[in-house]
Amino acid sequence: QVQLVESGGGLVQPGGSLRLSCAASGRIFSIYAIEWYRQAPGQQRELVASLTGGRIFVADSVKGRFTISRDVAKNTGYLQMTSLKPEDTAVYYCNAEIRIDSIGSTWNGWGQGTQVTVSS
């Protein structure tokens, strides 16, 4: 029904920037919520930022450096990452809750993940 495709990861030097995208396609009425998680090797997946309705959450570890946003017309969510640090290295995943019709039916799923490596 719905598919999430992530893009934008890569290798960047400390202090650099990347923008991750999470594009939804398929049966979409509206995107209700979008979340970005990350998982470093040997660590649990952690929530980095979320956008639910009009509410924004940003983890303390990335506050002031990462910004979450979405483009309603493109059904795409974004995570703008600046001042990247080596400890930001992880696989980043998006999760979205999508309304698939006008009566409130929803779909929840994950993107495939994208690797972000911060290294000199």
Disulfide bonds with the S-S distance in Angstrom:
Cys22-Cys94 2.08
